[in-house]
Amino acid sequence: MKAVNGDRLPLSFTLKKTDVKVSKLAQNLIGSEIIKIGNQVNDLKAQGAEIANLTIGDLDSNIYPIPAQLKAEIQKAYQNNLTNYPPANGLLSLRQAVSKDLKNRWNLDYSPEEILVAGGSRPLIYATFKTIVDEGDKVVYPIPSWNNNHYSYLTHAEKIEVETSQSNNFLPTAEELKPHLEGATLLALCSPLNPTGTMFTKDQLSEICKLVLEENQRRGENEKPLYIMYDQIYAMLTFGQEHFNPVSLFPELKKYTVFIDGTSKCFAATGVRVGWSFGPAEIIDKMKALLGHIGAWAPKPEQQAVSIFLNETENVDAFVDDYKGKMAASLSALHNGIQDMKSRGFAVESIKPMGALYLTIELDYLGKIKPDGSQIADSSDLVFYLINEAGVALVPFSAFGNSRNMPWFRASAGGLSLEEIKAMLPRLENALSKLS
C-alpha cells in the first residue's frame, strides 16, 4: 500500500468497486422495460434508422403542442419571477381551480384542503402507496397495468396481481377481484387504462365498488380499511365513451378513495409536470408531509399558469376537443390497419380505442421462424425483431406484469403523425409476412 505524507491510506481507499454495497432495495430494483426499448429505439434513430416509435406514453410536442394560453401563462409567470418555493401542497389558486373543475366536470365535491399538487402523477402514486401501505400489506391490482408492480416493491407490499382477459377488454371484473380483497389494504385501478386504452363501463365499476364497500363494512373500527387508488389521468381523453369514477357512483366511497389526476395527458403537457391528487383529508395531509420531505413539487410558474388556464372552461374544452379529434384519428387509423391485416389472414387483432393514447394489439407470432432461421422466443424477441426488420417499436404486455409468452402489445400513438402511422403499417405487414 502506498503512503501519502508518510501515512498509510485509509482502508476505505483500497476497496475495489465490486466491494461497494448498496441497499437491498436498490440492488433488486428493476428498471423500466419501456425505457429499455425506448433507449434502443433512440440509439438506432441516432444512427439514421427510420423507426415508428409507438413505445413511450408521451407526445411529440410539435404534433401535439400544449394549449397556447397555458404556454403564454407559463412564460408570463417566469417573467414575473415566480421562481421561489411553492406551498408544499400546491398554490391555493391552483387547488381552488382544481376544486371548481372537479365540481363542474365530474360533480365531485373536494375542497382545496383535500387536494395535493405535485410534479406529475408519479410522486402522487408513490405517496399514496407509502401513506397507506405498510410492509407486508396486500396490494391488489389487475395486469396488465402500469407500474403497480414497482410501487408495490418500493413499499415492500405483498402484491396480488389479478390477470385480466381480452373478453373484458383487459379490465378486471368484480368476480376476478373478489377472492383477493379480504385483508387487502389497497386496490389500484385505472380508467381509461394504461396500457390498453380501454375503460370501465358503469356496471363494471359499480360491481367492484360494491365489493369494496362490503369489505370495509366487515372490518372493525381499529382495522385499516381497504382503499381504492383511482388513476384517472386520461379521463378527459375519451372517444365516444363516458368516464365513470367510484365516488360519483357511490358517494360513501369518498372516505376510501384517493384519486390521481393532472395535466400531463389531458393538456398534452407531459413535461410541464403538474399533477394533483384528491381524497380523504387525513390521507392527503400525510401525503403532503411525505412529499414535503422529498421535494416533489410542481414548479411554481407552471402551477400559476395551470391555475389560470383551468378556470377558462371554454378554452380548456376547445383545446381538448381538438386534441382528442387528432388522437382519435391516429388511433382509428392504426386500429383499421390492424383489422385490415386480420381480414387478409394475418394473425393479428386489436381492440377498438376507447380512451387515452393507446391501442391494444395482438401479434400472434410467438414461436415463428425469422428469416435468419432463428425462432421468435417470446414477446420481447418479437419487439426487437420488428424494430430491426420493420422500424416499428411496440411495448409488450410483459412490461405491464404479464408473461412474455403473451402476444399482446401496447401501441402509443402520441409520438407519431397520422401520416407516419399510415406509412408504418405496410412495413409492419411486410415484416410479419417474413415469419413462417
ChimeraX attribute file (.defattr): number of C-alpha atoms within 10 A of each C-alpha:
attribute: neighborCount
match mode: 1-to-1
recipient: residues
	/A:1	8
	/A:2	8
	/A:3	9
	/A:4	8
	/A:5	7
	/A:6	7
	/A:7	8
	/A:8	10
	/A:9	13
	/A:10	10
	/A:11	8
	/A:12	8
	/A:13	7
	/A:14	10
	/A:15	10
	/A:16	8
	/A:17	7
	/A:18	6
	/A:19	8
	/A:20	8
	/A:21	9
	/A:22	9
	/A:23	8
	/A:24	8
	/A:25	12
	/A:26	10
	/A:27	9
	/A:28	10
	/A:29	12
	/A:30	11
	/A:31	9
	/A:32	13
	/A:33	15
	/A:34	17
	/A:35	14
	/A:36	10
	/A:37	21
	/A:38	19
	/A:39	12
	/A:40	14
	/A:41	24
	/A:42	14
	/A:43	11
	/A:44	16
	/A:45	15
	/A:46	10
	/A:47	9
	/A:48	9
	/A:49	14
	/A:50	16
	/A:51	19
	/A:52	24
	/A:53	26
	/A:54	22
	/A:55	24
	/A:56	20
	/A:57	19
	/A:58	19
	/A:59	22
	/A:60	13
	/A:61	14
	/A:62	10
	/A:63	15
	/A:64	19
	/A:65	14
	/A:66	22
	/A:67	18
	/A:68	12
	/A:69	17
	/A:70	21
	/A:71	17
	/A:72	12
	/A:73	20
	/A:74	22
	/A:75	14
	/A:76	15
	/A:77	17
	/A:78	15
	/A:79	11
	/A:80	10
	/A:81	10
	/A:82	17
	/A:83	13
	/A:84	9
	/A:85	12
	/A:86	18
	/A:87	13
	/A:88	19
	/A:89	24
	/A:90	26
	/A:91	19
	/A:92	18
	/A:93	16
	/A:94	25
	/A:95	24
	/A:96	19
	/A:97	20
	/A:98	27
	/A:99	20
	/A:100	19
	/A:101	18
	/A:102	16
	/A:103	14
	/A:104	12
	/A:105	10
	/A:106	13
	/A:107	12
	/A:108	17
	/A:109	17
	/A:110	20
	/A:111	17
	/A:112	21
	/A:113	17
	/A:114	19
	/A:115	25
	/A:116	27
	/A:117	32
	/A:118	26
	/A:119	24
	/A:120	26
	/A:121	22
	/A:122	16
	/A:123	22
	/A:124	28
	/A:125	25
	/A:126	19
	/A:127	23
	/A:128	25
	/A:129	23
	/A:130	20
	/A:131	18
	/A:132	18
	/A:133	22
	/A:134	14
	/A:135	13
	/A:136	13
	/A:137	18
	/A:138	23
	/A:139	27
	/A:140	25
	/A:141	25
	/A:142	25
	/A:143	24
	/A:144	28
	/A:145	25
	/A:146	20
	/A:147	16
	/A:148	24
	/A:149	21
	/A:150	17
	/A:151	20
	/A:152	24
	/A:153	17
	/A:154	16
	/A:155	20
	/A:156	17
	/A:157	22
	/A:158	19
	/A:159	20
	/A:160	19
	/A:161	19
	/A:162	19
	/A:163	17
	/A:164	19
	/A:165	12
	/A:166	12
	/A:167	7
	/A:168	13
	/A:169	17
	/A:170	22
	/A:171	29
	/A:172	22
	/A:173	19
	/A:174	17
	/A:175	11
	/A:176	14
	/A:177	22
	/A:178	13
	/A:179	9
	/A:180	17
	/A:181	19
	/A:182	16
	/A:183	16
	/A:184	20
	/A:185	24
	/A:186	25
	/A:187	21
	/A:188	19
	/A:189	23
	/A:190	25
	/A:191	25
	/A:192	28
	/A:193	27
	/A:194	27
	/A:195	27
	/A:196	32
	/A:197	26
	/A:198	26
	/A:199	27
	/A:200	24
	/A:201	15
	/A:202	14
	/A:203	12
	/A:204	16
	/A:205	21
	/A:206	18
	/A:207	13
	/A:208	18
	/A:209	20
	/A:210	16
	/A:211	17
	/A:212	23
	/A:213	17
	/A:214	10
	/A:215	17
	/A:216	21
	/A:217	11
	/A:218	11
	/A:219	14
	/A:220	9
	/A:221	9
	/A:222	6
	/A:223	11
	/A:224	14
	/A:225	22
	/A:226	23
	/A:227	24
	/A:228	23
	/A:229	23
	/A:230	21
	/A:231	23
	/A:232	22
	/A:233	25
	/A:234	24
	/A:235	22
	/A:236	20
	/A:237	26
	/A:238	25
	/A:239	15
	/A:240	10
	/A:241	15
	/A:242	14
	/A:243	19
	/A:244	21
	/A:245	23
	/A:246	23
	/A:247	22
	/A:248	14
	/A:249	15
	/A:250	13
	/A:251	11
	/A:252	12
	/A:253	21
	/A:254	20
	/A:255	16
	/A:256	20
	/A:257	22
	/A:258	26
	/A:259	25
	/A:260	24
	/A:261	25
	/A:262	26
	/A:263	22
	/A:264	22
	/A:265	20
	/A:266	22
	/A:267	21
	/A:268	22
	/A:269	22
	/A:270	19
	/A:271	14
	/A:272	21
	/A:273	22
	/A:274	24
	/A:275	25
	/A:276	27
	/A:277	27
	/A:278	26
	/A:279	24
	/A:280	18
	/A:281	18
	/A:282	10
	/A:283	19
	/A:284	23
	/A:285	17
	/A:286	16
	/A:287	24
	/A:288	24
	/A:289	15
	/A:290	20
	/A:291	21
	/A:292	15
	/A:293	9
	/A:294	11
	/A:295	15
	/A:296	19
	/A:297	25
	/A:298	24
	/A:299	19
	/A:300	22
	/A:301	23
	/A:302	23
	/A:303	30
	/A:304	23
	/A:305	21
	/A:306	26
	/A:307	21
	/A:308	16
	/A:309	22
	/A:310	20
	/A:311	17
	/A:312	14
	/A:313	13
	/A:314	11
	/A:315	15
	/A:316	17
	/A:317	13
	/A:318	12
	/A:319	18
	/A:320	18
	/A:321	15
	/A:322	11
	/A:323	20
	/A:324	20
	/A:325	13
	/A:326	17
	/A:327	25
	/A:328	24
	/A:329	14
	/A:330	25
	/A:331	25
	/A:332	16
	/A:333	17
	/A:334	25
	/A:335	19
	/A:336	14
	/A:337	19
	/A:338	23
	/A:339	18
	/A:340	14
	/A:341	17
	/A:342	14
	/A:343	12
	/A:344	8
	/A:345	8
	/A:346	17
	/A:347	14
	/A:348	19
	/A:349	19
	/A:350	22
	/A:351	18
	/A:352	20
	/A:353	23
	/A:354	23
	/A:355	29
	/A:356	33
	/A:357	31
	/A:358	29
	/A:359	28
	/A:360	25
	/A:361	25
	/A:362	20
	/A:363	19
	/A:364	18
	/A:365	20
	/A:366	19
	/A:367	17
	/A:368	18
	/A:369	15
	/A:370	18
	/A:371	12
	/A:372	7
	/A:373	10
	/A:374	10
	/A:375	17
	/A:376	19
	/A:377	15
	/A:378	19
	/A:379	26
	/A:380	24
	/A:381	16
	/A:382	25
	/A:383	19
	/A:384	20
	/A:385	18
	/A:386	19
	/A:387	24
	/A:388	17
	/A:389	17
	/A:390	21
	/A:391	21
	/A:392	25
	/A:393	27
	/A:394	25
	/A:395	27
	/A:396	34
	/A:397	27
	/A:398	21
	/A:399	22
	/A:400	23
	/A:401	20
	/A:402	20
	/A:403	16
	/A:404	17
	/A:405	16
	/A:406	17
	/A:407	21
	/A:408	26
	/A:409	26
	/A:410	27
	/A:411	26
	/A:412	28
	/A:413	29
	/A:414	27
	/A:415	22
	/A:416	21
	/A:417	19
	/A:418	21
	/A:419	10
	/A:420	15
	/A:421	21
	/A:422	15
	/A:423	12
	/A:424	21
	/A:425	18
	/A:426	14
	/A:427	17
	/A:428	19
	/A:429	15
	/A:430	12
	/A:431	19
	/A:432	23
	/A:433	11
	/A:434	12
	/A:435	17
	/A:436	12
